[in-house]
Each structure stands twice: as C-alpha cells, then as structure tokens.
Amino acid sequence: MRGRPLLYVDYNKEQSLFPTIAQKVLLAIGALIAISVPFGLVPGFKFLASPGWLQLLVIALIFMIGAAGLNIVTGMAGQISLGHAFFMGIGAYTTAALSGSSTEALWGMELPMWFGVIVGGLVAAGLGILIAPTAVRVRGLYLAIVTLGLVFIGQHLFRNWNQVAGIAELGRNWGPFQLSLWDIDGPTLDLATDGEWFGFFLPGQGKAYLFMLVVAALFLLLAKNLARTRIGRSFAAIRDRDIAAEVMGVNEAKAKTQAFAISSFYAGVAGGLYATFLGFLPPEQWSLFLSVQFIAIVLIGGAGTVIGVVLGTLFVQLLPRLVENFTGFLSDQIADGTWLAPIADIVIKTGSGDFGVLSLDAQGAGLSIFQANTVLYGLLIAVFLIFEPLGLYGIWLKVRNYWKGWPFTY
C-alpha cells in the first residue's frame, strides 16, 4: 500500500522473499555492484579487482555458504553448534578423495570438482543426521560441549588418515578448481587461469569470484526461502520454546535432525569449495579456531537472518586484511618519522627492545597479526552480545528506523 510499506493485507505478500520495493531496488543495486567488482568498474573500489583482493572475496563467498549453514542450525533452530569445522573437513576430504589425483600414498579418483563437492556435502549431511539425536537429548551448554568434541575427533582423524588427508602439517593437493561435465570431456569452464570475459581481461581469481558469486547467491536464496517453509517455521518454534512447539504438534526430534542435516550439508559444500580453491591445506586447518570464526560471523552479523550472514562474513573475513594494512600503515609512519610516529610507536613493536601492542616479528612481547585477530573476534562477540544482540543487522535496523521516522524519531 502506497505510503504504508510495512502494512500487509495479504499473507502471501508478507511472506514473499523481498516484500518491499526498497528491498528489490537494493538487491538489484547490490547485485550489479558485486558483478562489477572483478572488472574494476566500481568507483573508488577498483583495487578490489586485484588478484589478492579477489582471492579474499572468493574465500568470503565460500565462508558465506558455511555461515549460512551454521545460521540455520543456530540462528533459525536455536541449537548451539561448535563443530562446524568438523563437517567442513569431512566435506573437504570427501571432495579430495573424489576429485584429487591418485598416488601411491593418497586416494584420488580424479572426478569433476562439482561431483566431489556435492558428495562431500551429502556425506557431511549424513554424519549430521547421525549426530542429531544427541541434540534431542541435551541442550544449551551440553550440546555445545558435544559438538566441540567433534572438532577434536576430526583433528585426530584428519592427522592420522594419511591416505586421504596427507601427512600431518603438510596436507595434500586437491583437484583443479574447474567445471567440467565429466573428466573425459575436459574442463568446460577453467576457473584457475587468466583470460578474457566479455572483452575484459580477468585473472583466474576473477573467474572464480563470478562463479562463487552465483553459487553463494543460490545457497543464500535457498536459506532465506527455507525460513518461509513449514520446516523453517518448525525451526523457529523449536528455537523460541521447544516444549510449547511440541504441544502445538511440532516433532522436535525430526526438526532438529533436519536442521543438523541441512547445516552439515552447507558446511560440507563450503569445505569442499574452500579446499579445492586454495588447492593445498594441512589437516590442522579444520580446528576450533575455524569454528569460532563461524560463530563470530553469525553473532556479529545477526543470528537468524540471511543479510546478517552476508554482513558478518564480509566483516570477519575483511578484518584480518584491514588489521594487516593498518599495521603496515603505522609501521610506515614510524619509518618516515611523521607526526603520527609517536602514537604508532606505542601501538607497533618494531624491534626486540621495543614495546607495542602489535608485533611485526614473532619474538618478545606484543600480539602478532593472527593473535590480534583472535583477540578481536572474542572482543567483538562479547560486545555485540552485550550491546547489540542482533549484530550488524540490528545496527542497520536502528539506522533505517531512525530515518524512516525522521523528524519524529522519539
């Protein structure tokens, strides 16, 4: 209704994917900007078309898929899971066994990447179904401890299953990141080498970015649509009050099993894509820190919302690069002796006898870039839980509502 965008007189319109004109316009603009990134057509952000930034954005898109899976089981269904890294590892090594090369020490069937990724997601979903009955028996902190145990079981398994995972601390090579109908037909879409698309020269990372943009959009669309279905509403009922949901006829065991299966499938697909894109990962990659990253994405972005997954993933994935660039900027100020040098010298530790919060070397006091990012994840999770439980999505809601009600903002 004109002038009353939040007034709905039809249930189907209220439950549509994008009910308002503003949402449709913003979606179209966002899609246009996202597609333009690898071609260097975004004013002020042409640096994103460089291979380094494109690689970072591809990883962010892959993490969006995994975070959308965790958001389904945690944000929609309200089940605390710390075992996301385990399911990603299962998907990754299933993909490696199917699409990787076979040697005397490693298993590999040299099948197409898409087949390995899908099967990896299905294997992870199967394990999620096996673990789901535990979610019915325990809740809250106890469920978190159970899923945390999966990470340590997975790390032990990956370190010692050398035929699939490779040697501990060294890992193995995955299959090529390319699309082909089947192995005998060769690649129909090579995503690894440089080339021209639509008259524009694109590095291999640019091709991978456009491919992952389509895949991530598909998975996010499915996750958003899931919330509108009967299954999604059962998840919300279990999350809000499981006993009341059972009284209303919701099968708690079935709903939680479905949540874990779908979430594990997303994680398995993300793990297969992540490992295949990077091409080489050690077994130690699938650690508790990876699970914490996904928890940070969901909580910082906004649990239970798809747009929160997008915002949280971009924030968490770009944060290490921003910290690294900020550290480099401060070190340059110290080297050049600018007016910022005294302040930068307090923050940056440049030598063995110096003191600083951030350290450029691995010796003495001071946090490394990795350690600083770990501390920031913990601080941001605590800050958002205390001051803004809805995360970045909640901040966006407040800003939007402020301007919608202006000048009557009280």
C-alpha positions as CSV (number, residue, x, y, z in Angstrom):
1,M,0.0,0.0,0.0
2,R,1.4,3.4,-1.0
3,G,2.7,5.3,2.0
4,R,2.4,2.3,4.3
5,P,5.2,0.0,3.2
6,L,5.0,-2.2,6.3
7,L,1.3,-2.6,6.2
8,Y,0.4,-6.0,4.8
9,V,-3.2,-7.1,3.9
10,D,-2.2,-10.3,2.2
11,Y,-0.2,-13.2,3.9
12,N,1.5,-14.3,0.7
13,K,2.8,-10.8,0.1
14,E,4.1,-10.6,3.7
15,Q,5.9,-13.9,3.3
16,S,7.5,-13.1,-0.1
17,L,11.3,-13.1,-0.3
18,F,11.5,-9.4,-0.9
19,P,8.2,-7.8,0.1
20,T,9.1,-4.1,-0.4
21,I,10.2,-2.1,-3.4
22,A,13.1,-0.8,-1.5
23,Q,14.4,-4.3,-0.9
24,K,14.1,-5.2,-4.5
25,V,16.0,-2.0,-5.6
26,L,18.7,-2.5,-3.0
27,L,19.1,-6.1,-4.1
28,A,19.4,-5.1,-7.8
29,I,22.0,-2.4,-7.0
30,G,24.0,-4.8,-4.7
31,A,24.0,-7.5,-7.4
32,L,25.1,-5.0,-10.1
33,I,28.0,-3.8,-7.8
34,A,29.0,-7.3,-6.9
35,I,29.2,-8.4,-10.6
36,S,31.2,-5.3,-11.5
37,V,33.9,-5.9,-8.9
38,P,36.3,-8.2,-10.9
39,F,36.0,-5.8,-13.9
40,G,37.2,-2.9,-11.9
41,L,34.1,-0.8,-12.6
42,V,33.2,0.1,-9.0
43,P,34.2,3.8,-8.5
44,G,36.6,4.1,-5.5
45,F,36.9,0.4,-5.1
46,K,38.9,-0.6,-8.2
47,F,41.6,-2.1,-6.0
48,L,39.2,-5.0,-5.4
49,A,39.9,-6.2,-8.9
50,S,43.5,-7.1,-8.0
51,P,44.2,-10.8,-7.7
52,G,44.9,-10.6,-3.9
53,W,41.6,-8.9,-3.1
54,L,39.7,-11.2,-5.5
55,Q,41.1,-14.2,-3.7
56,L,40.0,-12.8,-0.4
57,L,36.5,-12.2,-1.7
58,V,36.2,-15.7,-3.1
59,I,37.1,-17.1,0.3
60,A,34.5,-14.7,1.8
61,L,31.8,-16.1,-0.6
62,I,32.7,-19.6,0.3
63,F,32.5,-18.8,4.0
64,M,29.1,-17.2,3.4
65,I,27.8,-20.7,2.4
66,G,29.3,-22.3,5.6
67,A,28.0,-19.4,7.7
68,A,24.5,-19.8,6.2
69,G,24.6,-23.4,7.3
70,L,25.5,-22.6,10.8
71,N,22.9,-19.8,10.8
72,I,20.2,-22.5,10.0
73,V,21.1,-24.7,13.0
74,T,22.0,-21.9,15.4
75,G,20.1,-18.8,14.3
76,M,16.9,-20.5,13.0
77,A,16.7,-23.6,15.1
78,G,18.5,-22.3,18.2
79,Q,20.9,-25.2,18.6
80,I,24.4,-24.3,19.7
81,S,27.0,-26.0,17.5
82,L,30.8,-25.6,17.8
83,G,31.5,-28.5,15.4
84,H,31.2,-26.6,12.1
85,A,34.9,-27.1,11.3
86,F,34.5,-30.9,11.6
87,F,31.7,-31.0,8.9
88,M,33.7,-28.7,6.7
89,G,36.7,-31.0,7.0
90,I,34.5,-34.0,6.1
91,G,33.3,-32.3,3.0
92,A,36.8,-31.2,2.1
93,Y,38.4,-34.6,2.3
94,T,35.5,-36.4,0.6
95,T,36.0,-33.9,-2.2
96,A,39.7,-34.6,-2.2
97,A,39.2,-38.4,-2.4
98,L,36.9,-38.0,-5.3
99,S,38.4,-35.1,-7.3
100,G,42.1,-35.4,-6.3
101,S,44.9,-37.2,-8.1
102,S,45.7,-40.7,-7.0
103,T,49.3,-41.6,-5.9
104,E,50.9,-44.5,-4.1
105,A,50.2,-42.7,-0.7
106,L,47.0,-40.9,-1.5
107,W,43.5,-41.8,-2.6
108,G,42.0,-40.0,-5.6
109,M,39.5,-40.7,-8.3
110,E,40.1,-37.6,-10.5
111,L,36.4,-37.0,-10.9
112,P,35.0,-33.5,-11.6
113,M,35.0,-30.9,-8.8
114,W,31.3,-30.4,-8.8
115,F,30.7,-34.1,-8.1
116,G,33.1,-34.2,-5.3
117,V,31.7,-31.1,-3.7
118,I,28.1,-32.3,-3.8
119,V,29.0,-35.8,-2.5
120,G,31.1,-34.1,0.2
121,G,28.1,-32.1,1.3
122,L,25.9,-35.3,1.3
123,V,28.4,-37.2,3.4
124,A,28.6,-34.3,5.9
125,A,24.8,-34.2,6.0
126,G,24.7,-38.0,6.7
127,L,27.0,-37.5,9.7
128,G,24.9,-34.6,10.8
129,I,21.9,-36.9,10.8
130,L,23.8,-39.5,12.9
131,I,24.8,-36.8,15.5
132,A,21.3,-35.1,15.5
133,P,19.8,-37.5,18.1
134,T,22.2,-36.0,20.6
135,A,20.7,-32.6,20.1
136,V,17.3,-34.0,21.3
137,R,18.8,-35.4,24.5
138,V,21.0,-32.4,25.5
139,R,20.5,-28.7,25.2
140,G,22.5,-25.5,25.6
141,L,26.0,-25.8,27.1
142,Y,25.9,-29.6,27.0
143,L,25.1,-29.6,23.3
144,A,27.9,-27.1,22.7
145,I,30.4,-29.4,24.5
146,V,29.2,-32.4,22.4
147,T,29.7,-30.6,19.2
148,L,33.1,-29.2,20.4
149,G,34.2,-32.8,20.9
150,L,33.6,-33.4,17.2
151,V,36.3,-30.9,16.3
152,F,38.9,-32.7,18.3
153,I,37.8,-36.1,17.0
154,G,38.0,-34.7,13.5
155,Q,41.5,-33.3,14.0
156,H,42.8,-36.7,15.3
157,L,41.1,-38.4,12.4
158,F,42.5,-36.0,9.8
159,R,46.0,-36.1,11.2
160,N,46.2,-39.9,11.1
161,W,44.2,-40.7,7.9
162,N,47.2,-40.1,5.7
163,Q,45.7,-41.8,2.6
164,V,43.0,-39.1,2.4
165,A,44.3,-36.1,4.3
166,G,48.0,-36.4,3.6
167,I,50.9,-36.1,6.1
168,A,50.2,-34.1,9.2
169,E,51.3,-30.4,9.0
170,L,51.9,-30.9,5.2
171,G,48.5,-32.0,3.9
172,R,47.7,-32.9,0.2
173,N,46.8,-31.3,-3.1
174,W,43.2,-31.2,-4.1
175,G,41.8,-31.5,-7.6
176,P,41.7,-28.5,-10.0
177,F,39.2,-25.7,-9.4
178,Q,37.4,-26.0,-12.7
179,L,34.0,-27.1,-14.0
180,S,33.6,-30.0,-16.5
181,L,30.7,-32.2,-17.4
182,W,32.9,-35.3,-16.7
183,D,36.6,-35.9,-16.5
184,I,36.9,-37.5,-20.0
185,D,35.4,-34.3,-21.6
186,G,38.0,-32.0,-20.1
187,P,37.3,-28.6,-18.5
188,T,34.4,-26.6,-20.0
189,L,35.0,-23.7,-17.6
190,D,38.5,-23.2,-16.3
191,L,38.4,-21.1,-13.2
192,A,42.1,-21.1,-12.5
193,T,43.8,-19.5,-15.5
194,D,43.8,-15.9,-16.7
195,G,41.7,-15.0,-19.7
196,E,39.2,-12.6,-21.3
197,W,35.5,-12.5,-20.4
198,F,33.1,-10.1,-22.3
199,G,36.1,-8.1,-23.6
200,F,37.6,-7.7,-20.1
201,F,40.8,-9.4,-19.1
202,L,40.2,-11.3,-15.9
203,P,42.7,-13.2,-13.7
204,G,41.8,-16.7,-12.6
205,Q,40.6,-15.3,-9.3
206,G,38.1,-13.1,-11.2
207,K,36.6,-16.1,-12.9
208,A,36.5,-17.9,-9.5
209,Y,34.8,-14.9,-8.0
210,L,32.0,-14.7,-10.5
211,F,31.4,-18.5,-10.2
212,M,31.3,-18.4,-6.4
213,L,29.1,-15.3,-6.5
214,V,26.4,-17.3,-8.4
215,V,26.9,-20.4,-6.1
216,A,26.8,-18.3,-2.9
217,A,23.7,-16.4,-4.1
218,L,21.9,-19.7,-4.8
219,F,22.7,-21.1,-1.3
220,L,21.7,-17.9,0.4
221,L,18.5,-17.7,-1.6
222,L,17.7,-21.3,-0.5
223,A,18.4,-20.5,3.1
224,K,16.2,-17.4,3.0
225,N,13.4,-19.4,1.4
226,L,13.8,-22.1,4.0
227,A,12.6,-19.7,6.7
228,R,9.3,-19.3,4.8
229,T,8.5,-23.1,4.6
230,R,6.9,-25.4,7.1
231,I,10.3,-26.7,8.0
232,G,11.7,-23.3,8.7
233,R,8.7,-22.3,10.9
234,S,9.2,-25.5,12.9
235,F,12.8,-24.5,13.4
236,A,11.7,-21.1,14.7
237,A,9.2,-22.7,17.0
238,I,11.9,-25.0,18.5
239,R,14.2,-22.1,18.9
240,D,11.7,-19.9,20.7
241,R,10.2,-22.5,23.0
242,D,10.7,-26.2,22.3
243,I,8.2,-27.5,24.8
244,A,5.4,-25.2,23.5
245,A,6.4,-26.3,20.0
246,E,5.9,-29.9,20.8
247,V,2.5,-29.1,22.4
248,M,1.5,-27.4,19.1
249,G,2.4,-30.6,17.2
250,V,6.0,-29.9,16.1
251,N,8.1,-33.0,16.0
252,E,11.2,-31.9,17.9
253,A,13.4,-34.8,17.0
254,K,12.5,-34.5,13.3
255,A,13.0,-30.7,13.2
256,K,16.4,-30.9,14.9
257,T,17.5,-33.7,12.7
258,Q,16.5,-31.7,9.6
259,A,18.4,-28.6,11.0
260,F,21.6,-30.5,11.6
261,A,21.4,-32.3,8.2
262,I,20.9,-29.1,6.2
263,S,23.5,-27.2,8.2
264,S,26.0,-30.0,7.8
265,F,25.3,-30.1,4.0
266,Y,26.1,-26.4,3.7
267,A,29.3,-26.9,5.8
268,G,30.4,-29.9,3.6
269,V,29.9,-28.0,0.4
270,A,31.8,-24.9,1.8
271,G,34.6,-27.2,3.0
272,G,35.0,-28.8,-0.4
273,L,34.9,-25.5,-2.3
274,Y,37.3,-23.9,0.2
275,A,39.9,-26.6,0.0
276,T,39.7,-27.0,-3.8
277,F,40.0,-23.3,-4.4
278,L,43.1,-23.0,-2.2
279,G,44.5,-26.2,-3.6
280,F,46.5,-27.1,-0.5
281,L,45.6,-27.3,3.1
282,P,47.1,-29.1,6.1
283,P,44.8,-31.2,8.4
284,E,45.3,-28.7,11.2
285,Q,43.2,-26.2,9.2
286,W,40.0,-27.7,10.5
287,S,40.5,-26.5,14.1
288,L,38.4,-24.9,16.8
289,F,39.5,-21.5,15.6
290,L,37.7,-22.1,12.3
291,S,34.5,-22.9,14.2
292,V,35.0,-19.8,16.3
293,Q,35.2,-17.8,13.1
294,F,31.8,-19.0,12.0
295,I,30.3,-18.3,15.4
296,A,31.7,-14.8,15.2
297,I,30.2,-14.4,11.7
298,V,26.7,-15.4,12.8
299,L,26.8,-13.4,16.1
300,I,28.4,-10.3,14.6
301,G,26.2,-10.3,11.5
302,G,23.0,-11.1,13.2
303,A,21.7,-14.6,14.1
304,G,18.7,-15.9,12.3
305,T,19.0,-13.5,9.3
306,V,20.4,-14.1,5.9
307,I,21.5,-10.5,5.5
308,G,23.3,-10.9,8.8
309,V,25.3,-13.8,7.3
310,V,26.4,-11.6,4.4
311,L,27.4,-8.6,6.6
312,G,29.1,-10.8,9.2
313,T,31.1,-12.8,6.7
314,L,32.4,-9.7,4.9
315,F,33.2,-8.1,8.2
316,V,35.0,-11.1,9.7
317,Q,36.9,-12.0,6.5
318,L,38.0,-8.5,5.7
319,L,39.0,-7.7,9.3
320,P,42.4,-9.5,9.1
321,R,43.4,-7.7,5.9
322,L,42.3,-4.4,7.5
323,V,44.4,-5.1,10.6
324,E,47.4,-6.0,8.4
325,N,47.0,-2.9,6.3
326,F,46.6,-0.8,9.4
327,T,49.7,-2.3,11.0
328,G,51.7,-1.7,7.8
329,F,50.4,1.9,7.7
330,L,51.6,2.6,11.3
331,S,55.0,1.0,10.7
332,D,55.4,3.3,7.6
333,Q,54.6,6.3,9.8
334,I,57.4,5.2,12.2
335,A,59.9,4.7,9.4
336,D,59.1,8.1,7.8
337,G,59.1,9.9,11.2
338,T,55.7,11.6,10.6
339,W,53.6,13.3,13.3
340,L,51.8,10.0,13.8
341,A,55.1,8.2,14.7
342,P,55.0,8.7,18.5
343,I,51.4,7.3,18.6
344,A,52.3,4.5,16.1
345,D,55.3,3.6,18.2
346,I,53.0,2.8,21.2
347,V,50.9,0.5,19.1
348,I,53.6,-1.2,16.9
349,K,56.5,-3.2,18.2
350,T,59.3,-2.8,15.6
351,G,62.3,-4.3,17.4
352,S,63.4,-6.7,20.1
353,G,63.8,-3.9,22.7
354,D,60.7,-2.0,21.7
355,F,57.2,-2.2,23.3
356,G,53.9,-2.3,21.5
357,V,50.5,-3.9,21.4
358,L,51.1,-5.3,17.8
359,S,54.3,-7.0,16.9
360,L,55.9,-7.2,13.5
361,D,58.1,-10.2,14.5
362,A,57.5,-13.4,16.3
363,Q,59.7,-12.8,19.3
364,G,59.1,-11.0,22.6
365,A,56.0,-9.2,23.8
366,G,53.2,-8.0,21.5
367,L,50.5,-9.6,19.5
368,S,51.1,-11.0,16.1
369,I,48.5,-10.3,13.3
370,F,46.9,-13.7,13.9
371,Q,46.8,-13.3,17.6
372,A,45.3,-9.8,17.3
373,N,42.6,-11.1,15.0
374,T,41.8,-13.9,17.6
375,V,41.5,-11.3,20.4
376,L,39.3,-9.1,18.2
377,Y,37.0,-12.0,17.4
378,G,36.5,-12.6,21.2
379,L,36.0,-8.9,22.0
380,L,33.5,-8.3,19.1
381,I,31.5,-11.4,20.1
382,A,31.3,-10.1,23.7
383,V,30.5,-6.5,22.7
384,F,27.7,-7.5,20.2
385,L,26.2,-10.0,22.6
386,I,26.0,-7.3,25.4
387,F,25.2,-4.2,23.4
388,E,23.6,-5.3,20.2
389,P,22.4,-9.0,20.2
390,L,21.1,-8.6,16.6
391,G,24.6,-7.7,15.4
392,L,25.3,-5.6,12.3
393,Y,21.7,-6.3,11.1
394,G,20.4,-4.8,14.4
395,I,22.5,-1.6,13.8
396,W,21.1,-1.4,10.3
397,L,17.6,-1.7,11.6
398,K,18.1,1.2,14.1
399,V,19.6,3.4,11.4
400,R,16.8,2.5,9.0
401,N,14.0,3.1,11.5
402,Y,15.6,6.4,12.6
403,W,15.4,7.9,9.1
404,K,12.0,6.4,8.5
405,G,10.6,8.1,11.5
406,W,12.5,11.4,11.0
407,P,11.9,14.0,12.2
408,F,9.7,12.2,14.7
409,T,12.5,9.9,15.9
410,Y,11.4,9.5,19.5
